[in-house]
């Protein structure tokens, strides 16, 4: 069971949350829009002679190869130099690379720029997850990570209509195609906010000028107790090598991989699915795509809050994954009314986002110090290789078989992730209920 929360503790963490989460939330919205707006750019890129569904699938996925190679070193650097400067460097770098996507003129240049975009953004998400462990003990993390990660869902709510609208109004401006303006205009806020991050974030509670001395001491005491609890439960992973030698970390990699198949399969292909089934009008595609993400934003917070309140992780993650798997499989059944398909996809995306947001309470409960920096980054980088596999898998299954086969493939990956959570992290007799397997 989670520790009880006193009024004083609740007040302090409310203050911290209102100070940190809105800023990190906006940063992640921009990150996710710049990462997946290629799915909307595709609707305009199809007019280019060098572009095809195969080029899109490879380009969408190759981002994650660059991301993979630089995740772990990036997070270790963040742990050493502090979050403020490193997050600012990442945001400015990926903003510039996202804008440069507008100069793509061949499949090769498209692939190269997507790869470099992944390199530039590497370390951002695991860096934020690591950063939150400096402020929040374990019994707060599922809710806080869920609040932070609603940015993915909100980016769908905001980014879909915005991207569709930009495509509809910008064709031919100053001789550029609509997809070029999409990349340029959506990158500008990222660069500007990245430049402001060093002035808006504090690396640790001790450096936060907006906290009183008593509040700083309280937060540092909470984190010290959390580390002592990990040690008492047998979690002594502090070094980089501890993260790579841990069976639990590799299990987390496999679980997260399955969940990310669902996330990016949806993110990259949802606009095309909606265009095929509901409307051919770009701005309407954007509006329809916002509906499933709005549902996910609400659902994932509810699930995360319940997980923190009960102190239970395993079934919250596993049942969310199974729900998403069933919904993806159901959404591909031929002959369904298009609006029913949209409703089922809303259930699927809510399940995916609930899986991912609750998931991060697992690895952060067993890793400390540099091992946490390396382990979180490793889990995220291995898991995000699914971002390379998922678009390719869906594109291949859709081309050679059917959309139903593609959605069944996504469902199968999520079902495997759910199975691994339920049966692979089952607590042994006598183990603490705050252990990883909880």
LOLUMNU-107483 format. One record per residue (C-alpha): residue in one letter; x, y, z. Coordinates in pm, 1 decimal. Layout:
N
res_x_y_z
A_X_Y_Z;
...
END
This chain:
438
res_x_y_z
X_0.0_0.0_0.0;
X_128.1_351.8_-65.5;
X_235.7_572.3_219.1;
X_-34.5_796.7_359.2;
X_-15.8_1157.5_251.0;
X_-29.8_1424.9_520.2;
X_-181.8_1769.2_450.3;
X_168.4_1920.6_463.3;
X_307.7_1667.3_216.1;
X_11.0_1719.7_-14.3;
X_60.4_2097.3_-3.0;
X_433.6_2076.3_-79.5;
X_387.2_1837.3_-371.2;
X_98.5_2043.7_-503.6;
X_335.0_2343.8_-513.0;
X_608.0_2141.3_-685.7;
X_362.1_1996.5_-935.9;
X_217.4_2331.9_-1034.6;
X_568.8_2466.8_-1083.1;
X_721.8_2178.2_-1280.6;
X_455.0_1982.3_-1463.4;
X_294.7_2257.7_-1677.2;
X_635.3_2351.2_-1822.8;
X_744.9_1990.9_-1880.2;
X_399.6_1919.3_-2020.6;
X_431.6_2193.3_-2283.1;
X_786.3_2083.1_-2368.6;
X_666.4_1727.9_-2431.6;
X_370.6_1842.8_-2640.1;
X_618.2_2020.4_-2867.5;
X_846.8_1716.1_-2870.4;
X_570.8_1481.4_-2969.7;
X_425.8_1712.3_-3235.8;
X_769.2_1755.2_-3395.5;
X_826.9_1379.8_-3378.6;
X_501.1_1259.0_-3536.9;
X_383.4_1550.1_-3753.4;
X_536.6_1355.1_-4039.7;
X_211.1_1154.7_-4029.2;
X_20.2_1468.1_-4132.0;
X_296.1_1590.0_-4363.6;
X_245.5_1260.7_-4548.4;
X_-95.3_1381.1_-4666.8;
X_80.3_1660.9_-4861.1;
X_408.3_1479.8_-4932.3;
X_222.4_1227.2_-5146.8;
X_234.9_1484.5_-5427.5;
X_616.2_1464.4_-5436.1;
X_748.5_1224.0_-5703.9;
X_1011.2_1076.2_-5470.4;
X_766.5_998.0_-5189.6;
X_564.5_678.6_-5131.4;
X_410.6_476.9_-4848.6;
X_731.1_272.9_-4830.5;
X_945.2_587.7_-4802.6;
X_712.7_717.8_-4531.5;
X_726.1_396.1_-4328.7;
X_1106.4_383.1_-4340.5;
X_1147.2_754.2_-4270.5;
X_898.9_750.8_-3983.4;
X_1082.8_463.3_-3820.6;
X_1443.8_561.3_-3885.9;
X_1403.6_845.7_-3635.8;
X_1422.2_580.9_-3363.3;
X_1757.1_443.8_-3478.2;
X_1920.9_780.7_-3413.2;
X_1724.2_801.4_-3091.7;
X_1848.0_455.6_-2984.7;
X_2219.6_518.6_-3021.8;
X_2229.4_840.3_-2819.1;
X_1971.4_781.1_-2542.5;
X_2195.7_630.6_-2274.0;
X_2492.6_869.8_-2304.3;
X_2250.8_1162.7_-2321.4;
X_2080.5_1066.0_-1996.9;
X_2407.8_1006.6_-1816.8;
X_2518.5_1355.4_-1922.2;
X_2191.6_1499.3_-1789.6;
X_2252.1_1326.7_-1455.0;
X_2601.1_1476.8_-1440.5;
X_2544.2_1833.7_-1567.5;
X_2183.8_1892.9_-1461.4;
X_1849.0_1899.1_-1636.6;
X_1818.1_2270.3_-1714.0;
X_2105.3_2303.8_-1958.3;
X_2077.3_1959.1_-2111.6;
X_1703.0_1977.6_-2178.3;
X_1753.6_2322.1_-2333.9;
X_2026.8_2181.9_-2560.7;
X_1803.0_1895.6_-2668.2;
X_1502.1_2117.6_-2742.4;
X_1694.0_2374.3_-2945.9;
X_1869.8_2097.1_-3140.1;
X_1557.5_1901.9_-3228.4;
X_1366.7_2221.0_-3313.0;
X_1630.4_2314.7_-3569.2;
X_1637.3_1963.4_-3714.7;
X_1258.5_1949.3_-3734.6;
X_1252.5_2273.8_-3933.7;
X_1521.9_2136.4_-4165.3;
X_1286.1_1852.0_-4257.8;
X_1138.7_2111.0_-4496.2;
X_1443.7_2080.5_-4724.6;
X_1385.1_1708.7_-4792.7;
X_1412.6_1655.6_-5167.4;
X_1461.2_1280.5_-5201.2;
X_1410.4_961.4_-5007.2;
X_1775.3_972.7_-4898.3;
X_1756.2_1326.5_-4761.6;
X_1424.8_1243.5_-4591.6;
X_1580.2_941.9_-4418.6;
X_1892.9_1137.5_-4320.3;
X_1700.5_1424.3_-4166.2;
X_1465.6_1191.5_-3976.7;
X_1768.6_1004.0_-3839.3;
X_1933.3_1331.1_-3729.2;
X_1606.9_1444.4_-3570.9;
X_1619.4_1128.7_-3358.8;
X_1980.9_1201.2_-3262.3;
X_1887.6_1556.4_-3162.6;
X_1589.8_1452.0_-2948.7;
X_1762.5_1153.9_-2783.4;
X_1756.4_1179.3_-2406.7;
X_1460.3_1412.8_-2373.5;
X_1188.4_1175.6_-2251.4;
X_1407.0_955.1_-2027.9;
X_1570.3_1273.8_-1904.0;
X_1234.0_1402.5_-1786.1;
X_1149.2_1067.9_-1623.3;
X_1486.4_1077.6_-1444.4;
X_1432.6_1441.8_-1348.4;
X_1098.6_1357.2_-1185.3;
X_1274.4_1098.7_-964.5;
X_1473.0_1386.5_-812.0;
X_1148.8_1542.0_-685.9;
X_887.0_1269.0_-632.3;
X_908.2_947.3_-425.7;
X_763.6_625.5_-564.2;
X_414.2_653.6_-422.6;
X_354.8_971.7_-625.7;
X_511.4_866.2_-956.0;
X_235.8_689.4_-1152.6;
X_7.2_990.1_-1113.3;
X_281.1_1242.8_-1191.6;
X_410.7_1051.2_-1493.8;
X_51.1_1015.9_-1614.3;
X_0.1_1392.6_-1580.8;
X_323.1_1457.4_-1769.8;
X_247.9_1199.5_-2037.5;
X_-99.2_1333.3_-2105.3;
X_109.3_1567.4_-2320.7;
X_115.5_1287.6_-2580.3;
X_-262.8_1273.5_-2580.8;
X_-299.4_1651.6_-2573.6;
X_-50.3_1681.6_-2858.4;
X_-292.5_1465.8_-3055.6;
X_-581.8_1690.6_-2954.3;
X_-390.5_2008.3_-3043.1;
X_-145.2_1886.2_-3304.7;
X_-400.7_1704.1_-3520.1;
X_-632.7_1999.8_-3586.3;
X_-335.3_2239.9_-3603.0;
X_-148.2_2026.8_-3854.8;
X_-459.7_1971.6_-4063.4;
X_-535.9_2345.0_-4062.3;
X_-177.9_2439.6_-4155.8;
X_-185.6_2195.6_-4447.2;
X_-513.7_2344.1_-4569.4;
X_-398.7_2708.7_-4571.9;
X_-24.7_2708.6_-4646.4;
X_8.1_2541.2_-4986.6;
X_220.0_2761.2_-5214.6;
X_317.3_3028.2_-4961.3;
X_637.9_3186.2_-5091.9;
X_684.4_2894.1_-5326.7;
X_686.8_2625.6_-5056.4;
X_456.8_2324.6_-5028.4;
X_217.1_2283.0_-4735.5;
X_424.7_2001.1_-4583.6;
X_732.5_2227.1_-4578.5;
X_547.6_2499.8_-4388.5;
X_416.2_2239.0_-4148.3;
X_768.6_2140.2_-4044.4;
X_892.7_2499.7_-4023.3;
X_602.5_2654.7_-3831.3;
X_569.2_2372.4_-3579.4;
X_942.9_2384.0_-3500.1;
X_960.5_2753.2_-3406.2;
X_792.7_2723.9_-3059.7;
X_1030.9_2440.7_-2967.6;
X_1341.5_2652.9_-3025.3;
X_1197.6_2950.5_-2836.6;
X_1088.0_2749.1_-2533.5;
X_1415.6_2558.0_-2530.5;
X_1602.8_2887.4_-2497.5;
X_1385.0_2976.5_-2196.9;
X_1417.7_2642.6_-2010.2;
X_1743.0_2727.7_-1821.5;
X_1563.2_3020.6_-1660.3;
X_1248.3_2826.2_-1572.0;
X_1372.3_2495.4_-1424.5;
X_1571.5_2409.7_-1111.2;
X_1793.2_2101.0_-1124.3;
X_1708.9_1976.2_-774.0;
X_1492.6_2089.0_-480.1;
X_1798.9_2243.6_-311.8;
X_1840.1_2483.8_-608.0;
X_1473.3_2586.7_-629.6;
X_1443.3_2953.2_-531.6;
X_1065.5_2923.4_-519.8;
X_1078.9_2676.6_-229.1;
X_1126.2_2772.6_133.7;
X_1416.2_2621.2_326.8;
X_1170.0_2404.4_518.9;
X_1014.5_2278.4_194.1;
X_1356.8_2199.3_48.7;
X_1450.5_2003.8_360.2;
X_1120.4_1815.8_350.8;
X_1163.1_1714.3_-15.2;
X_1521.6_1606.1_32.8;
X_1414.6_1402.8_336.4;
X_1141.3_1233.9_132.5;
X_1386.4_1137.2_-139.5;
X_1639.1_1011.1_116.6;
X_1368.7_791.1_271.6;
X_1281.9_660.6_-73.2;
X_1644.0_559.3_-135.3;
X_1661.6_392.5_205.3;
X_1343.6_197.1_127.1;
X_1494.9_75.7_-202.3;
X_1805.0_-43.9_-17.4;
X_1594.1_-220.1_246.9;
X_1406.8_-404.7_-29.3;
X_1733.8_-521.1_-185.3;
X_1748.1_-263.3_-465.8;
X_2109.9_-145.8_-466.4;
X_2153.1_-60.6_-833.8;
X_2357.6_259.9_-840.7;
X_2619.9_206.6_-1112.4;
X_2577.4_206.8_-1490.2;
X_2665.9_-162.9_-1514.1;
X_2392.5_-247.8_-1261.4;
X_2128.0_-131.2_-1506.7;
X_2253.5_-351.0_-1791.3;
X_2299.2_-658.7_-1570.8;
X_1951.2_-644.4_-1419.9;
X_1702.6_-906.8_-1544.1;
X_1423.3_-672.9_-1436.8;
X_1554.3_-394.3_-1659.2;
X_1557.3_-627.7_-1961.6;
X_1205.2_-742.0_-1877.7;
X_1099.2_-378.1_-1864.3;
X_1258.0_-327.6_-2207.8;
X_1042.6_-606.7_-2353.2;
X_722.5_-478.8_-2190.8;
X_784.6_-123.4_-2307.1;
X_868.6_-241.5_-2658.8;
X_522.3_-397.6_-2692.8;
X_350.6_-86.0_-2561.4;
X_541.6_141.6_-2799.5;
X_434.8_-68.6_-3098.2;
X_82.7_41.8_-3011.7;
X_175.6_404.4_-2949.1;
X_360.3_474.3_-3272.5;
X_149.2_245.9_-3484.2;
X_-136.6_473.7_-3387.1;
X_51.7_802.0_-3401.7;
X_189.4_759.0_-3753.0;
X_-103.7_584.4_-3920.3;
X_-413.8_729.5_-3748.9;
X_-440.6_1025.6_-3992.0;
X_-431.2_787.8_-4289.7;
X_-685.3_550.8_-4131.8;
X_-923.0_841.2_-4071.6;
X_-872.2_971.4_-4423.2;
X_-944.3_627.5_-4567.3;
X_-1255.7_567.3_-4356.7;
X_-1410.1_903.1_-4262.7;
X_-1310.9_1206.9_-4468.2;
X_-1077.1_1326.1_-4741.7;
X_-1059.6_1684.0_-4604.7;
X_-729.4_1747.7_-4425.7;
X_-859.6_1979.7_-4153.9;
X_-1142.1_1736.2_-4077.5;
X_-886.2_1455.0_-4049.7;
X_-718.0_1666.3_-3782.1;
X_-1041.4_1717.6_-3589.8;
X_-1139.3_1350.5_-3599.6;
X_-791.6_1243.9_-3488.5;
X_-823.9_1463.3_-3179.0;
X_-1115.7_1257.4_-3042.4;
X_-925.3_937.9_-2947.3;
X_-642.9_1141.1_-2794.7;
X_-884.5_1348.2_-2585.0;
X_-1030.0_1026.9_-2444.0;
X_-680.2_898.2_-2370.9;
X_-583.8_1218.1_-2186.6;
X_-870.1_1165.5_-1942.2;
X_-844.6_788.7_-1911.6;
X_-470.6_766.5_-1846.0;
X_-487.3_1015.8_-1557.2;
X_-774.1_823.5_-1397.6;
X_-581.2_496.2_-1423.5;
X_-259.2_656.5_-1292.6;
X_-437.5_809.1_-993.1;
X_-600.1_478.0_-908.3;
X_-265.3_298.9_-935.5;
X_-103.4_543.5_-691.0;
X_-399.8_533.6_-454.5;
X_-400.6_152.8_-435.6;
X_-24.1_108.7_-465.1;
X_-81.2_-157.0_-733.4;
X_111.8_-149.7_-1061.8;
X_110.6_-493.0_-1228.1;
X_-260.7_-529.4_-1300.0;
X_-306.9_-164.0_-1391.9;
X_-40.0_-199.9_-1661.1;
X_-137.2_-549.5_-1774.5;
X_-511.8_-492.3_-1802.1;
X_-455.5_-162.9_-1985.1;
X_-235.8_-346.0_-2236.3;
X_-491.2_-626.0_-2284.4;
X_-770.5_-370.6_-2333.1;
X_-568.1_-190.3_-2599.0;
X_-483.3_-520.5_-2769.9;
X_-847.6_-626.1_-2791.2;
X_-957.6_-284.9_-2916.6;
X_-693.9_-272.1_-3191.1;
X_-797.6_-616.1_-3311.5;
X_-1166.4_-518.6_-3303.2;
X_-1108.1_-192.8_-3491.8;
X_-989.1_-386.4_-3797.4;
X_-1306.3_-597.5_-3833.6;
X_-1442.6_-536.5_-4185.4;
X_-1779.1_-366.2_-4227.9;
X_-1781.9_-165.8_-3905.1;
X_-1936.5_180.4_-3920.1;
X_-1659.3_441.8_-3944.6;
X_-1772.8_616.0_-3625.2;
X_-1765.7_285.3_-3438.9;
X_-1409.6_233.6_-3561.9;
X_-1320.4_578.0_-3423.7;
X_-1475.9_489.1_-3086.0;
X_-1287.5_158.6_-3069.7;
X_-961.8_333.6_-3156.3;
X_-1030.4_576.1_-2870.4;
X_-1045.3_276.8_-2634.0;
X_-726.4_137.2_-2787.4;
X_-530.3_460.6_-2751.8;
X_-654.9_508.8_-2395.1;
X_-532.9_157.6_-2312.5;
X_-192.9_224.0_-2470.3;
X_-143.7_552.1_-2285.5;
X_-254.7_402.6_-1952.6;
X_-7.7_119.0_-2002.9;
X_282.2_353.7_-2070.9;
X_210.6_606.9_-1797.5;
X_176.8_345.1_-1520.1;
X_472.3_149.4_-1658.3;
X_733.9_406.6_-1554.9;
X_660.0_348.9_-1185.4;
X_833.0_9.3_-1226.0;
X_1194.4_86.0_-1329.9;
X_1214.5_404.5_-1121.1;
X_1136.2_195.5_-811.3;
X_1450.9_-19.2_-838.9;
X_1723.5_203.8_-985.7;
X_1918.7_486.1_-822.5;
X_2199.6_723.5_-912.0;
X_2380.5_674.1_-1242.6;
X_2209.7_335.7_-1283.0;
X_1875.9_516.9_-1294.1;
X_2004.1_750.5_-1566.2;
X_2137.3_460.6_-1773.4;
X_1854.3_217.2_-1698.7;
X_1568.6_455.6_-1775.8;
X_1741.1_561.3_-2097.3;
X_1813.4_200.3_-2195.1;
X_1454.9_89.0_-2139.4;
X_1328.3_387.1_-2335.8;
X_1577.4_342.1_-2619.9;
X_1518.4_-33.3_-2658.9;
X_1143.5_16.1_-2626.0;
X_1146.7_292.2_-2881.4;
X_1305.1_65.9_-3138.7;
X_941.6_-37.2_-3173.0;
X_893.8_308.2_-3319.8;
X_1111.5_183.8_-3606.7;
X_941.6_-154.1_-3630.8;
X_580.9_-42.9_-3591.4;
X_540.8_182.5_-3899.9;
X_728.9_-71.5_-4113.3;
X_518.9_-359.7_-3979.6;
X_188.9_-179.7_-4034.0;
X_290.2_-62.1_-4380.1;
X_400.5_-410.7_-4485.5;
X_92.4_-587.3_-4345.2;
X_-139.9_-324.8_-4491.4;
X_22.4_-354.1_-4835.6;
X_53.0_-733.3_-4851.6;
X_-254.2_-834.9_-4655.0;
X_-499.2_-577.7_-4516.1;
X_-547.5_-300.0_-4262.9;
X_-713.1_-559.2_-4038.2;
X_-395.3_-768.4_-4040.8;
X_-190.3_-460.7_-3953.0;
X_-412.4_-372.3_-3657.7;
X_-407.7_-736.4_-3542.6;
X_-27.8_-718.1_-3542.6;
X_-37.1_-410.9_-3317.4;
X_-283.2_-588.6_-3088.2;
X_-59.7_-894.5_-3065.9;
X_238.7_-685.2_-2953.8;
X_30.8_-525.4_-2678.4;
X_-107.0_-863.0_-2568.9;
X_249.5_-994.2_-2530.1;
X_339.7_-685.9_-2323.1;
X_37.3_-747.9_-2099.8;
X_131.7_-1113.7_-2058.2;
X_488.9_-1021.0_-1959.0;
X_365.1_-774.4_-1698.9;
X_109.1_-1006.3_-1542.0;
X_321.9_-1320.2_-1535.5;
X_679.3_-1188.2_-1558.5;
X_659.8_-939.1_-1270.5;
X_446.0_-1150.1_-1035.6;
X_575.7_-1108.9_-678.7;
X_738.6_-1405.1_-511.8;
X_625.8_-1508.6_-166.8;
X_768.2_-1279.8_96.7;
X_865.0_-998.8_-140.3;
X_771.5_-644.7_-51.2;
X_460.4_-507.0_-212.0;
X_658.8_-197.9_-309.7;
X_892.8_-408.9_-521.7;
X_915.8_-391.4_-898.4;
X_677.8_-682.2_-940.4;
X_398.7_-514.1_-753.4;
END
